[in-house]
Amino acid sequence: MLNFNMLGKVNKYAFLGAAPETLRYDGMQSQKTIVFASINNWNICFRFKWRSVSWNSIFNPKASPPGYQAVTAITDGTTLPYVKEDFAPFEDPILT
């Protein structure tokens, strides 16, 4: 079943050809139209933002060599800025 608490989370596994942690779910937009005799039709658009590197990394120009490095929270060293989630339910949100 599609979990609507996925806003702002990143893909835990490869999804739609994107490597893990490179897609962030940015919400959805829906539009209802009446087709015929009060029959409703819904168009739903899921929005993702792609990044060529992990959303849980940041560019460090002072590193040797300069580049992207994994980011963790200072408090416990394990909390990621973007929580990882399995995006498989997006593949068929109506049937799952």
N, CA, C and O atoms as a CHARMM CRD file, in Angstrom:
* protein
*
  384
    1    1 MET  N      0.84000  -1.18100   0.00000 PROA 1      0.00000
    2    1 MET  CA     0.00000   0.00000   0.00000 PROA 1      0.00000
    3    1 MET  C      0.88500   1.24400   0.00000 PROA 1      0.00000
    4    1 MET  O      1.92200   1.28800   0.66100 PROA 1      0.00000
    5    2 LEU  N      0.46100   2.22900  -0.73900 PROA 2      0.00000
    6    2 LEU  CA     1.21900   3.47500  -0.85400 PROA 2      0.00000
    7    2 LEU  C      1.17500   4.23000   0.46200 PROA 2      0.00000
    8    2 LEU  O      0.10400   4.48000   1.01600 PROA 2      0.00000
    9    3 ASN  N      2.34100   4.58700   0.94800 PROA 3      0.00000
   10    3 ASN  CA     2.47400   5.28900   2.21800 PROA 3      0.00000
   11    3 ASN  C      2.60000   6.78300   1.93100 PROA 3      0.00000
   12    3 ASN  O      3.57300   7.21800   1.31500 PROA 3      0.00000
   13    4 PHE  N      1.62600   7.56200   2.37300 PROA 4      0.00000
   14    4 PHE  CA     1.65800   8.99600   2.10100 PROA 4      0.00000
   15    4 PHE  C      2.58200   9.75200   3.05100 PROA 4      0.00000
   16    4 PHE  O      2.65900  10.97900   2.98600 PROA 4      0.00000
   17    5 ASN  N      3.28000   9.04500   3.92800 PROA 5      0.00000
   18    5 ASN  CA     4.26900   9.66900   4.81000 PROA 5      0.00000
   19    5 ASN  C      5.66200   9.59900   4.20500 PROA 5      0.00000
   20    5 ASN  O      6.65100   9.63000   4.93800 PROA 5      0.00000
   21    6 MET  N      5.76300   9.50600   2.89700 PROA 6      0.00000
   22    6 MET  CA     7.04900   9.37600   2.22500 PROA 6      0.00000
   23    6 MET  C      7.60700  10.72000   1.75000 PROA 6      0.00000
   24    6 MET  O      8.68800  10.77000   1.16400 PROA 6      0.00000
   25    7 LEU  N      6.89000  11.78400   1.99500 PROA 7      0.00000
   26    7 LEU  CA     7.30600  13.10100   1.53400 PROA 7      0.00000
   27    7 LEU  C      8.70200  13.43600   2.05300 PROA 7      0.00000
   28    7 LEU  O      8.96300  13.33900   3.25300 PROA 7      0.00000
   29    8 GLY  N      9.59400  13.82800   1.15100 PROA 8      0.00000
   30    8 GLY  CA    10.94200  14.21800   1.52500 PROA 8      0.00000
   31    8 GLY  C     11.90100  13.06100   1.74600 PROA 8      0.00000
   32    8 GLY  O     13.06100  13.28100   2.09500 PROA 8      0.00000
   33    9 LYS  N     11.43700  11.82700   1.54600 PROA 9      0.00000
   34    9 LYS  CA    12.31600  10.66400   1.72400 PROA 9      0.00000
   35    9 LYS  C     12.97000  10.30200   0.39800 PROA 9      0.00000
   36    9 LYS  O     12.50000  10.69900  -0.66800 PROA 9      0.00000
   37   10 VAL  N     14.06300   9.54000   0.47600 PROA 10     0.00000
   38   10 VAL  CA    14.80200   9.13800  -0.71900 PROA 10     0.00000
   39   10 VAL  C     14.68000   7.63300  -0.93000 PROA 10     0.00000
   40   10 VAL  O     14.36700   6.87900  -0.00800 PROA 10     0.00000
   41   11 ASN  N     14.93900   7.21500  -2.17700 PROA 11     0.00000
   42   11 ASN  CA    14.81300   5.80300  -2.51600 PROA 11     0.00000
   43   11 ASN  C     15.91000   4.96300  -1.85700 PROA 11     0.00000
   44   11 ASN  O     17.10000   5.24600  -1.99100 PROA 11     0.00000
   45   12 LYS  N     15.47700   3.93200  -1.14800 PROA 12     0.00000
   46   12 LYS  CA    16.40400   3.02400  -0.46100 PROA 12     0.00000
   47   12 LYS  C     17.08000   2.07600  -1.44900 PROA 12     0.00000
   48   12 LYS  O     18.23800   1.70100  -1.26500 PROA 12     0.00000
   49   13 TYR  N     16.35300   1.69400  -2.49200 PROA 13     0.00000
   50   13 TYR  CA    16.84600   0.77500  -3.52100 PROA 13     0.00000
   51   13 TYR  C     16.75300   1.46000  -4.87800 PROA 13     0.00000
   52   13 TYR  O     16.09700   2.49200  -5.01700 PROA 13     0.00000
   53   14 ALA  N     17.41200   0.88200  -5.87500 PROA 14     0.00000
   54   14 ALA  CA    17.30700   1.42400  -7.23300 PROA 14     0.00000
   55   14 ALA  C     15.82700   1.49100  -7.61700 PROA 14     0.00000
   56   14 ALA  O     15.06800   0.56400  -7.33500 PROA 14     0.00000
   57   15 PHE  N     15.42200   2.58400  -8.25600 PROA 15     0.00000
   58   15 PHE  CA    14.02300   2.78800  -8.60900 PROA 15     0.00000
   59   15 PHE  C     13.93700   3.60500  -9.89300 PROA 15     0.00000
   60   15 PHE  O     14.57400   4.65200 -10.00700 PROA 15     0.00000
   61   16 LEU  N     13.16300   3.13600 -10.84900 PROA 16     0.00000
   62   16 LEU  CA    12.99600   3.80600 -12.13600 PROA 16     0.00000
   63   16 LEU  C     14.34000   4.10900 -12.80100 PROA 16     0.00000
   64   16 LEU  O     14.48800   5.13100 -13.47000 PROA 16     0.00000
   65   17 GLY  N     15.30900   3.22700 -12.61800 PROA 17     0.00000
   66   17 GLY  CA    16.62500   3.39100 -13.22100 PROA 17     0.00000
   67   17 GLY  C     17.56700   4.29700 -12.44200 PROA 17     0.00000
   68   17 GLY  O     18.70600   4.50900 -12.85900 PROA 17     0.00000
   69   18 ALA  N     17.11500   4.82600 -11.33500 PROA 18     0.00000
   70   18 ALA  CA    17.95300   5.71800 -10.51900 PROA 18     0.00000
   71   18 ALA  C     18.62400   4.93100  -9.38900 PROA 18     0.00000
   72   18 ALA  O     18.00400   4.06700  -8.76800 PROA 18     0.00000
   73   19 ALA  N     19.86800   5.23400  -9.13900 PROA 19     0.00000
   74   19 ALA  CA    20.62100   4.57300  -8.07400 PROA 19     0.00000
   75   19 ALA  C     20.01800   4.90200  -6.70200 PROA 19     0.00000
   76   19 ALA  O     19.34100   5.91900  -6.55700 PROA 19     0.00000
   77   20 PRO  N     20.25600   4.05800  -5.70300 PROA 20     0.00000
   78   20 PRO  CA    19.75600   4.33600  -4.35000 PROA 20     0.00000
   79   20 PRO  C     20.16800   5.73100  -3.86300 PROA 20     0.00000
   80   20 PRO  O     21.28200   6.19100  -4.11100 PROA 20     0.00000
   81   21 GLU  N     19.25000   6.37800  -3.17500 PROA 21     0.00000
   82   21 GLU  CA    19.42300   7.69200  -2.55500 PROA 21     0.00000
   83   21 GLU  C     19.54300   8.85200  -3.53700 PROA 21     0.00000
   84   21 GLU  O     19.94100   9.94600  -3.13700 PROA 21     0.00000
   85   22 THR  N     19.20700   8.64300  -4.82300 PROA 22     0.00000
   86   22 THR  CA    19.30200   9.74000  -5.79200 PROA 22     0.00000
   87   22 THR  C     17.94700  10.30400  -6.19400 PROA 22     0.00000
   88   22 THR  O     17.89000  11.28300  -6.93900 PROA 22     0.00000
   89   23 LEU  N     16.84000   9.70300  -5.71300 PROA 23     0.00000
   90   23 LEU  CA    15.49700  10.23700  -5.96000 PROA 23     0.00000
   91   23 LEU  C     14.87700  10.66800  -4.64300 PROA 23     0.00000
   92   23 LEU  O     14.90000   9.92200  -3.66400 PROA 23     0.00000
   93   24 ARG  N     14.32800  11.86400  -4.62200 PROA 24     0.00000
   94   24 ARG  CA    13.61300  12.34600  -3.44400 PROA 24     0.00000
   95   24 ARG  C     12.14700  12.53000  -3.83200 PROA 24     0.00000
   96   24 ARG  O     11.84100  13.13000  -4.86300 PROA 24     0.00000
   97   25 TYR  N     11.25200  12.01400  -3.00800 PROA 25     0.00000
   98   25 TYR  CA     9.81600  12.15800  -3.27200 PROA 25     0.00000
   99   25 TYR  C      9.36500  13.52800  -2.78700 PROA 25     0.00000
  100   25 TYR  O      9.51100  13.86700  -1.61300 PROA 25     0.00000
  101   26 ASP  N      8.80900  14.31300  -3.71900 PROA 26     0.00000
  102   26 ASP  CA     8.39500  15.68600  -3.41200 PROA 26     0.00000
  103   26 ASP  C      6.88300  15.88800  -3.42200 PROA 26     0.00000
  104   26 ASP  O      6.40700  17.02100  -3.49500 PROA 26     0.00000
  105   27 GLY  N      6.12900  14.79700  -3.34900 PROA 27     0.00000
  106   27 GLY  CA     4.68400  14.92900  -3.23900 PROA 27     0.00000
  107   27 GLY  C      3.94900  14.50800  -4.48900 PROA 27     0.00000
  108   27 GLY  O      4.52600  13.94500  -5.41900 PROA 27     0.00000
  109   28 MET  N      2.66100  14.79600  -4.48900 PROA 28     0.00000
  110   28 MET  CA     1.82900  14.42000  -5.61600 PROA 28     0.00000
  111   28 MET  C      0.81400  15.50600  -5.91300 PROA 28     0.00000
  112   28 MET  O      0.52300  16.36100  -5.07700 PROA 28     0.00000
  113   29 GLN  N      0.28800  15.45200  -7.11600 PROA 29     0.00000
  114   29 GLN  CA    -0.76500  16.36900  -7.52300 PROA 29     0.00000
  115   29 GLN  C     -1.87200  15.51900  -8.11600 PROA 29     0.00000
  116   29 GLN  O     -1.60000  14.61500  -8.90500 PROA 29     0.00000
  117   30 SER  N     -3.09800  15.78900  -7.75500 PROA 30     0.00000
  118   30 SER  CA    -4.21300  15.02600  -8.29500 PROA 30     0.00000
  119   30 SER  C     -5.25700  15.96900  -8.88400 PROA 30     0.00000
  120   30 SER  O     -5.42100  17.10500  -8.44000 PROA 30     0.00000
  121   31 GLN  N     -5.95500  15.46200  -9.89300 PROA 31     0.00000
  122   31 GLN  CA    -7.00300  16.24500 -10.53200 PROA 31     0.00000
  123   31 GLN  C     -8.16800  15.31500 -10.83500 PROA 31     0.00000
  124   31 GLN  O     -7.99900  14.28200 -11.48400 PROA 31     0.00000
  125   32 LYS  N     -9.34100  15.68700 -10.36500 PROA 32     0.00000
  126   32 LYS  CA   -10.54600  14.88400 -10.59800 PROA 32     0.00000
  127   32 LYS  C    -11.32900  15.47700 -11.75300 PROA 32     0.00000
  128   32 LYS  O    -11.55900  16.68500 -11.81500 PROA 32     0.00000
  129   33 THR  N    -11.72900  14.61800 -12.65700 PROA 33     0.00000
  130   33 THR  CA   -12.59300  15.04000 -13.75000 PROA 33     0.00000
  131   33 THR  C    -13.79800  14.10600 -13.81300 PROA 33     0.00000
  132   33 THR  O    -13.69400  12.91700 -13.50900 PROA 33     0.00000
  133   34 ILE  N    -14.91400  14.64600 -14.20200 PROA 34     0.00000
  134   34 ILE  CA   -16.11800  13.83100 -14.36900 PROA 34     0.00000
  135   34 ILE  C    -16.17200  13.41200 -15.83300 PROA 34     0.00000
  136   34 ILE  O    -16.24200  14.25200 -16.73100 PROA 34     0.00000
  137   35 VAL  N    -16.14000  12.11400 -16.05800 PROA 35     0.00000
  138   35 VAL  CA   -16.08700  11.58600 -17.40700 PROA 35     0.00000
  139   35 VAL  C    -17.48400  11.52300 -18.02300 PROA 35     0.00000
  140   35 VAL  O    -17.72600  12.09800 -19.08400 PROA 35     0.00000
  141   36 PHE  N    -18.39100  10.83200 -17.36000 PROA 36     0.00000
  142   36 PHE  CA   -19.73500  10.66400 -17.90100 PROA 36     0.00000
  143   36 PHE  C    -20.66300  10.23600 -16.77600 PROA 36     0.00000
  144   36 PHE  O    -20.32600   9.34700 -15.99500 PROA 36     0.00000
  145   37 ALA  N    -21.80800  10.85200 -16.69100 PROA 37     0.00000
  146   37 ALA  CA   -22.85300  10.46300 -15.72900 PROA 37     0.00000
  147   37 ALA  C    -22.30100  10.30900 -14.31400 PROA 37     0.00000
  148   37 ALA  O    -22.53200   9.29400 -13.65800 PROA 37     0.00000
  149   38 SER  N    -21.58300  11.30600 -13.85700 PROA 38     0.00000
  150   38 SER  CA   -21.03000  11.33800 -12.49300 PROA 38     0.00000
  151   38 SER  C    -19.96000  10.28300 -12.21800 PROA 38     0.00000
  152   38 SER  O    -19.67100   9.99000 -11.05800 PROA 38     0.00000
  153   39 ILE  N    -19.37100   9.71000 -13.26100 PROA 39     0.00000
  154   39 ILE  CA   -18.24900   8.78000 -13.07900 PROA 39     0.00000
  155   39 ILE  C    -16.98500   9.62400 -12.95300 PROA 39     0.00000
  156   39 ILE  O    -16.67600  10.43200 -13.82900 PROA 39     0.00000
  157   40 ASN  N    -16.26500   9.42900 -11.86100 PROA 40     0.00000
  158   40 ASN  CA   -15.05700  10.21500 -11.60400 PROA 40     0.00000
  159   40 ASN  C    -13.82900   9.55500 -12.20700 PROA 40     0.00000
  160   40 ASN  O    -13.69400   8.33100 -12.20800 PROA 40     0.00000
  161   41 ASN  N    -12.95900  10.37200 -12.70700 PROA 41     0.00000
  162   41 ASN  CA   -11.66500   9.92600 -13.22200 PROA 41     0.00000
  163   41 ASN  C    -10.59500  10.76000 -12.51600 PROA 41     0.00000
  164   41 ASN  O    -10.70600  11.98400 -12.44700 PROA 41     0.00000
  165   42 TRP  N     -9.56900  10.10500 -11.99600 PROA 42     0.00000
  166   42 TRP  CA    -8.50000  10.80200 -11.29000 PROA 42     0.00000
  167   42 TRP  C     -7.20300  10.69400 -12.06900 PROA 42     0.00000
  168   42 TRP  O     -6.82200   9.61100 -12.51400 PROA 42     0.00000
  169   43 ASN  N     -6.53100  11.81400 -12.23200 PROA 43     0.00000
  170   43 ASN  CA    -5.17300  11.84400 -12.77200 PROA 43     0.00000
  171   43 ASN  C     -4.25100  12.18700 -11.60800 PROA 43     0.00000
  172   43 ASN  O     -4.41900  13.21300 -10.94900 PROA 43     0.00000
  173   44 ILE  N     -3.28100  11.31900 -11.36500 PROA 44     0.00000
  174   44 ILE  CA    -2.36000  11.52300 -10.24300 PROA 44     0.00000
  175   44 ILE  C     -0.93900  11.59300 -10.78000 PROA 44     0.00000
  176   44 ILE  O     -0.50900  10.72900 -11.54300 PROA 44     0.00000
  177   45 CYS  N     -0.22600  12.61700 -10.37900 PROA 45     0.00000
  178   45 CYS  CA     1.16300  12.80300 -10.79700 PROA 45     0.00000
  179   45 CYS  C      2.04300  12.79600  -9.54300 PROA 45     0.00000
  180   45 CYS  O      1.92100  13.66900  -8.68300 PROA 45     0.00000
  181   46 PHE  N      2.93100  11.80000  -9.45100 PROA 46     0.00000
  182   46 PHE  CA     3.88400  11.74200  -8.34400 PROA 46     0.00000
  183   46 PHE  C      5.12100  12.52700  -8.75100 PROA 46     0.00000
  184   46 PHE  O      5.61200  12.38100  -9.87000 PROA 46     0.00000
  185   47 ARG  N      5.62200  13.35200  -7.85100 PROA 47     0.00000
  186   47 ARG  CA     6.78000  14.20400  -8.16400 PROA 47     0.00000
  187   47 ARG  C      8.02900  13.70800  -7.44700 PROA 47     0.00000
  188   47 ARG  O      8.03700  13.49900  -6.23400 PROA 47     0.00000
  189   48 PHE  N      9.07400  13.52800  -8.23000 PROA 48     0.00000
  190   48 PHE  CA    10.37100  13.11600  -7.70000 PROA 48     0.00000
  191   48 PHE  C     11.41800  14.10900  -8.17100 PROA 48     0.00000
  192   48 PHE  O     11.30200  14.68300  -9.25400 PROA 48     0.00000
  193   49 LYS  N     12.42600  14.30400  -7.36300 PROA 49     0.00000
  194   49 LYS  CA    13.55800  15.14900  -7.75300 PROA 49     0.00000
  195   49 LYS  C     14.78300  14.24500  -7.80000 PROA 49     0.00000
  196   49 LYS  O     15.10000  13.57000  -6.82100 PROA 49     0.00000
  197   50 TRP  N     15.47500  14.23400  -8.94300 PROA 50     0.00000
  198   50 TRP  CA    16.65500  13.39700  -9.13000 PROA 50     0.00000
  199   50 TRP  C     17.92200  14.20600  -8.90100 PROA 50     0.00000
  200   50 TRP  O     17.98300  15.39300  -9.22100 PROA 50     0.00000
  201   51 ARG  N     18.91400  13.56000  -8.35400 PROA 51     0.00000
  202   51 ARG  CA    20.23300  14.15600  -8.13900 PROA 51     0.00000
  203   51 ARG  C     21.26100  13.10800  -8.53500 PROA 51     0.00000
  204   51 ARG  O     21.08100  11.93100  -8.22000 PROA 51     0.00000
  205   52 SER  N     22.32400  13.49700  -9.20900 PROA 52     0.00000
  206   52 SER  CA    23.30400  12.52900  -9.70600 PROA 52     0.00000
  207   52 SER  C     24.11400  11.87700  -8.59100 PROA 52     0.00000
  208   52 SER  O     24.72600  10.82900  -8.80000 PROA 52     0.00000
  209   53 VAL  N     24.12300  12.48100  -7.42600 PROA 53     0.00000
  210   53 VAL  CA    24.80700  11.91200  -6.25200 PROA 53     0.00000
  211   53 VAL  C     23.77900  11.74400  -5.14300 PROA 53     0.00000
  212   53 VAL  O     22.67100  12.27100  -5.24000 PROA 53     0.00000
  213   54 SER  N     24.12900  11.02600  -4.10900 PROA 54     0.00000
  214   54 SER  CA    23.21300  10.77400  -2.99700 PROA 54     0.00000
  215   54 SER  C     22.71100  12.08100  -2.38300 PROA 54     0.00000
  216   54 SER  O     23.46300  13.04200  -2.22000 PROA 54     0.00000
  217   55 TRP  N     21.41100  12.09000  -2.04400 PROA 55     0.00000
  218   55 TRP  CA    20.85800  13.23400  -1.31900 PROA 55     0.00000
  219   55 TRP  C     21.48300  13.32600   0.07500 PROA 55     0.00000
  220   55 TRP  O     21.45200  14.38600   0.70100 PROA 55     0.00000
  221   56 ASN  N     22.03900  12.24000   0.55200 PROA 56     0.00000
  222   56 ASN  CA    22.68200  12.21300   1.86700 PROA 56     0.00000
  223   56 ASN  C     24.18500  12.45800   1.74200 PROA 56     0.00000
  224   56 ASN  O     24.98100  11.86600   2.47100 PROA 56     0.00000
  225   57 SER  N     24.56200  13.32700   0.81800 PROA 57     0.00000
  226   57 SER  CA    25.95700  13.72600   0.66700 PROA 57     0.00000
  227   57 SER  C     26.01600  15.21700   0.38800 PROA 57     0.00000
  228   57 SER  O     25.03700  15.82800  -0.04000 PROA 57     0.00000
  229   58 ILE  N     27.16400  15.77700   0.63400 PROA 58     0.00000
  230   58 ILE  CA    27.37600  17.21100   0.42300 PROA 58     0.00000
  231   58 ILE  C     28.77000  17.40300  -0.17000 PROA 58     0.00000
  232   58 ILE  O     29.69200  16.64500   0.13200 PROA 58     0.00000
  233   59 PHE  N     28.91300  18.41400  -1.00800 PROA 59     0.00000
  234   59 PHE  CA    30.20800  18.67300  -1.62900 PROA 59     0.00000
  235   59 PHE  C     31.14700  19.30800  -0.61200 PROA 59     0.00000
  236   59 PHE  O     30.79700  20.29000   0.04300 PROA 59     0.00000
  237   60 ASN  N     32.33200  18.74400  -0.48800 PROA 60     0.00000
  238   60 ASN  CA    33.34300  19.27200   0.42800 PROA 60     0.00000
  239   60 ASN  C     34.55100  19.72100  -0.39300 PROA 60     0.00000
  240   60 ASN  O     35.34400  18.88900  -0.83400 PROA 60     0.00000
  241   61 PRO  N     34.69500  21.03700  -0.60000 PROA 61     0.00000
  242   61 PRO  CA    35.80500  21.52600  -1.40900 PROA 61     0.00000
  243   61 PRO  C     37.16000  21.39200  -0.70700 PROA 61     0.00000
  244   61 PRO  O     38.20400  21.47800  -1.35400 PROA 61     0.00000
  245   62 LYS  N     37.14600  21.18000   0.62300 PROA 62     0.00000
  246   62 LYS  CA    38.40700  21.08000   1.37500 PROA 62     0.00000
  247   62 LYS  C     38.92400  19.65400   1.47900 PROA 62     0.00000
  248   62 LYS  O     40.01900  19.42100   1.99100 PROA 62     0.00000
  249   63 ALA  N     38.13500  18.70100   0.99100 PROA 63     0.00000
  250   63 ALA  CA    38.57000  17.29900   1.03000 PROA 63     0.00000
  251   63 ALA  C     39.69200  17.09300   0.02400 PROA 63     0.00000
  252   63 ALA  O     39.87200  17.89800  -0.89000 PROA 63     0.00000
  253   64 SER  N     40.43100  16.03100   0.19200 PROA 64     0.00000
  254   64 SER  CA    41.52100  15.72600  -0.72900 PROA 64     0.00000
  255   64 SER  C     41.27500  14.35700  -1.35400 PROA 64     0.00000
  256   64 SER  O     41.47900  13.34800  -0.68000 PROA 64     0.00000
  257   65 PRO  N     40.85300  14.27800  -2.59100 PROA 65     0.00000
  258   65 PRO  CA    40.50300  15.37500  -3.49400 PROA 65     0.00000
  259   65 PRO  C     39.11300  15.92500  -3.16100 PROA 65     0.00000
  260   65 PRO  O     38.32400  15.24400  -2.50500 PROA 65     0.00000
  261   66 PRO  N     38.80300  17.16000  -3.60900 PROA 66     0.00000
  262   66 PRO  CA    37.47200  17.72400  -3.37100 PROA 66     0.00000
  263   66 PRO  C     36.39100  16.82900  -3.97400 PROA 66     0.00000
  264   66 PRO  O     36.57500  16.26700  -5.05300 PROA 66     0.00000
  265   67 GLY  N     35.28800  16.70300  -3.28700 PROA 67     0.00000
  266   67 GLY  CA    34.20700  15.87300  -3.81000 PROA 67     0.00000
  267   67 GLY  C     33.08200  15.73000  -2.81100 PROA 67     0.00000
  268   67 GLY  O     33.07600  16.37100  -1.76100 PROA 67     0.00000
  269   68 TYR  N     32.12200  14.87300  -3.15500 PROA 68     0.00000
  270   68 TYR  CA    30.96300  14.63800  -2.29600 PROA 68     0.00000
  271   68 TYR  C     31.30600  13.64700  -1.20300 PROA 68     0.00000
  272   68 TYR  O     31.99700  12.65600  -1.44200 PROA 68     0.00000
  273   69 GLN  N     30.82000  13.92100  -0.00200 PROA 69     0.00000
  274   69 GLN  CA    31.03200  13.04900   1.14400 PROA 69     0.00000
  275   69 GLN  C     29.69100  12.77100   1.81600 PROA 69     0.00000
  276   69 GLN  O     28.79700  13.61700   1.82200 PROA 69     0.00000
  277   70 ALA  N     29.56800  11.57900   2.37800 PROA 70     0.00000
  278   70 ALA  CA    28.34600  11.21200   3.09800 PROA 70     0.00000
  279   70 ALA  C     28.15600  12.13800   4.29000 PROA 70     0.00000
  280   70 ALA  O     29.11700  12.55400   4.93600 PROA 70     0.00000
  281   71 VAL  N     26.89100  12.45300   4.56700 PROA 71     0.00000
  282   71 VAL  CA    26.54000  13.34000   5.67700 PROA 71     0.00000
  283   71 VAL  C     25.78800  12.53500   6.72800 PROA 71     0.00000
  284   71 VAL  O     24.90800  11.73900   6.39800 PROA 71     0.00000
  285   72 THR  N     26.13400  12.74300   7.98600 PROA 72     0.00000
  286   72 THR  CA    25.37800  12.17800   9.10800 PROA 72     0.00000
  287   72 THR  C     25.18400  13.27600  10.13700 PROA 72     0.00000
  288   72 THR  O     25.87900  14.29200  10.11700 PROA 72     0.00000
  289   73 ALA  N     24.24500  13.06600  11.02400 PROA 73     0.00000
  290   73 ALA  CA    23.98300  14.05800  12.06500 PROA 73     0.00000
  291   73 ALA  C     25.11100  14.06600  13.08300 PROA 73     0.00000
  292   73 ALA  O     25.68600  13.01900  13.38200 PROA 73     0.00000
  293   74 ILE  N     25.42200  15.20900  13.60400 PROA 74     0.00000
  294   74 ILE  CA    26.47000  15.34700  14.60800 PROA 74     0.00000
  295   74 ILE  C     26.07100  14.66100  15.91200 PROA 74     0.00000
  296   74 ILE  O     26.93100  14.15000  16.63000 PROA 74     0.00000
  297   75 THR  N     24.77200  14.64600  16.22500 PROA 75     0.00000
  298   75 THR  CA    24.31400  14.14100  17.51900 PROA 75     0.00000
  299   75 THR  C     24.62700  12.66900  17.73900 PROA 75     0.00000
  300   75 THR  O     25.15800  12.30200  18.78700 PROA 75     0.00000
  301   76 ASP  N     24.30500  11.81800  16.76400 PROA 76     0.00000
  302   76 ASP  CA    24.54500  10.39100  16.98600 PROA 76     0.00000
  303   76 ASP  C     25.40300   9.74600  15.90500 PROA 76     0.00000
  304   76 ASP  O     25.78700   8.58500  16.04600 PROA 76     0.00000
  305   77 GLY  N     25.71100  10.45900  14.84400 PROA 77     0.00000
  306   77 GLY  CA    26.58700   9.94300  13.80700 PROA 77     0.00000
  307   77 GLY  C     25.94700   8.94700  12.86300 PROA 77     0.00000
  308   77 GLY  O     26.61100   8.44000  11.95900 PROA 77     0.00000
  309   78 THR  N     24.67400   8.65700  13.05500 PROA 78     0.00000
  310   78 THR  CA    24.02100   7.68100  12.17600 PROA 78     0.00000
  311   78 THR  C     22.77700   8.21900  11.48300 PROA 78     0.00000
  312   78 THR  O     22.38200   7.68700  10.44500 PROA 78     0.00000
  313   79 THR  N     22.15300   9.25000  12.02200 PROA 79     0.00000
  314   79 THR  CA    20.93400   9.79300  11.43500 PROA 79     0.00000
  315   79 THR  C     21.25200  10.51600  10.13300 PROA 79     0.00000
  316   79 THR  O     22.12800  11.38100  10.09700 PROA 79     0.00000
  317   80 LEU  N     20.54500  10.16500   9.06600 PROA 80     0.00000
  318   80 LEU  CA    20.76000  10.78700   7.76200 PROA 80     0.00000
  319   80 LEU  C     19.82800  11.98200   7.58000 PROA 80     0.00000
  320   80 LEU  O     18.72200  11.98900   8.12000 PROA 80     0.00000
  321   81 PRO  N     20.25800  12.98800   6.83000 PROA 81     0.00000
  322   81 PRO  CA    19.37600  14.13000   6.56000 PROA 81     0.00000
  323   81 PRO  C     18.08800  13.70400   5.85300 PROA 81     0.00000
  324   81 PRO  O     17.01500  14.24000   6.13200 PROA 81     0.00000
  325   82 TYR  N     18.20000  12.74100   4.94000 PROA 82     0.00000
  326   82 TYR  CA    17.03800  12.23400   4.21500 PROA 82     0.00000
  327   82 TYR  C     16.85000  10.76600   4.56100 PROA 82     0.00000
  328   82 TYR  O     17.75100   9.95200   4.36100 PROA 82     0.00000
  329   83 VAL  N     15.69000  10.43900   5.07300 PROA 83     0.00000
  330   83 VAL  CA    15.36900   9.06500   5.44900 PROA 83     0.00000
  331   83 VAL  C     15.19300   8.22400   4.18700 PROA 83     0.00000
  332   83 VAL  O     14.58800   8.67700   3.21600 PROA 83     0.00000
  333   84 LYS  N     15.72300   6.99800   4.20200 PROA 84     0.00000
  334   84 LYS  CA    15.59300   6.08700   3.06400 PROA 84     0.00000
  335   84 LYS  C     14.30400   5.27000   3.19500 PROA 84     0.00000
  336   84 LYS  O     13.95100   4.80900   4.28000 PROA 84     0.00000
  337   85 GLU  N     13.60700   5.10100   2.06000 PROA 85     0.00000
  338   85 GLU  CA    12.33800   4.37300   2.03900 PROA 85     0.00000
  339   85 GLU  C     12.26600   3.52800   0.76500 PROA 85     0.00000
  340   85 GLU  O     12.81400   3.90300  -0.27100 PROA 85     0.00000
  341   86 ASP  N     11.59700   2.40700   0.85600 PROA 86     0.00000
  342   86 ASP  CA    11.37800   1.55800  -0.30800 PROA 86     0.00000
  343   86 ASP  C     10.28600   2.19300  -1.16900 PROA 86     0.00000
  344   86 ASP  O      9.15300   2.34300  -0.71100 PROA 86     0.00000
  345   87 PHE  N     10.60800   2.56600  -2.40300 PROA 87     0.00000
  346   87 PHE  CA     9.66100   3.22700  -3.29300 PROA 87     0.00000
  347   87 PHE  C      8.85700   2.24300  -4.13100 PROA 87     0.00000
  348   87 PHE  O      8.10700   2.67400  -5.00800 PROA 87     0.00000
  349   88 ALA  N      8.98200   0.94700  -3.89900 PROA 88     0.00000
  350   88 ALA  CA     8.26100  -0.05900  -4.69100 PROA 88     0.00000
  351   88 ALA  C      6.75200   0.20100  -4.77600 PROA 88     0.00000
  352   88 ALA  O      6.17600  -0.02500  -5.84000 PROA 88     0.00000
  353   89 PRO  N      6.07800   0.66800  -3.70400 PROA 89     0.00000
  354   89 PRO  CA     4.63100   0.91900  -3.82900 PROA 89     0.00000
  355   89 PRO  C      4.25600   1.93000  -4.91500 PROA 89     0.00000
  356   89 PRO  O      3.11400   1.92800  -5.37500 PROA 89     0.00000
  357   90 PHE  N      5.18700   2.79500  -5.33700 PROA 90     0.00000
  358   90 PHE  CA     4.89100   3.75600  -6.39200 PROA 90     0.00000
  359   90 PHE  C      4.74700   3.07100  -7.74500 PROA 90     0.00000
  360   90 PHE  O      4.14700   3.64300  -8.65500 PROA 90     0.00000
  361   91 GLU  N      5.28200   1.85500  -7.90400 PROA 91     0.00000
  362   91 GLU  CA     5.22400   1.17700  -9.18700 PROA 91     0.00000
  363   91 GLU  C      3.79500   0.86100  -9.59300 PROA 91     0.00000
  364   91 GLU  O      3.47700   0.88800 -10.78200 PROA 91     0.00000
  365   92 ASP  N      2.93100   0.56500  -8.64100 PROA 92     0.00000
  366   92 ASP  CA     1.52200   0.31400  -8.92400 PROA 92     0.00000
  367   92 ASP  C      0.70400   0.68600  -7.68700 PROA 92     0.00000
  368   92 ASP  O      0.27000  -0.19000  -6.93800 PROA 92     0.00000
  369   93 PRO  N      0.49200   1.99700  -7.47700 PROA 93     0.00000
  370   93 PRO  CA    -0.15300   2.45000  -6.23500 PROA 93     0.00000
  371   93 PRO  C     -1.60700   1.99600  -6.07700 PROA 93     0.00000
  372   93 PRO  O     -2.10500   1.91900  -4.95400 PROA 93     0.00000
  373   94 ILE  N     -2.28400   1.70200  -7.16400 PROA 94     0.00000
  374   94 ILE  CA    -3.69000   1.31400  -7.08700 PROA 94     0.00000
  375   94 ILE  C     -3.82400  -0.13400  -6.64500 PROA 94     0.00000
  376   94 ILE  O     -4.70900  -0.45400  -5.85000 PROA 94     0.00000
  377   95 LEU  N     -2.97200  -1.00600  -7.13900 PROA 95     0.00000
  378   95 LEU  CA    -3.11400  -2.44300  -6.86000 PROA 95     0.00000
  379   95 LEU  C     -2.38900  -2.91500  -5.62500 PROA 95     0.00000
  380   95 LEU  O     -2.64600  -4.02500  -5.15800 PROA 95     0.00000
  381   96 THR  N     -1.48000  -2.10700  -5.06900 PROA 96     0.00000
  382   96 THR  CA    -0.72200  -2.57700  -3.90500 PROA 96     0.00000
  383   96 THR  C     -1.35700  -2.12700  -2.61300 PROA 96     0.00000
  384   96 THR  O     -0.84900  -2.43500  -1.53500 PROA 96     0.00000
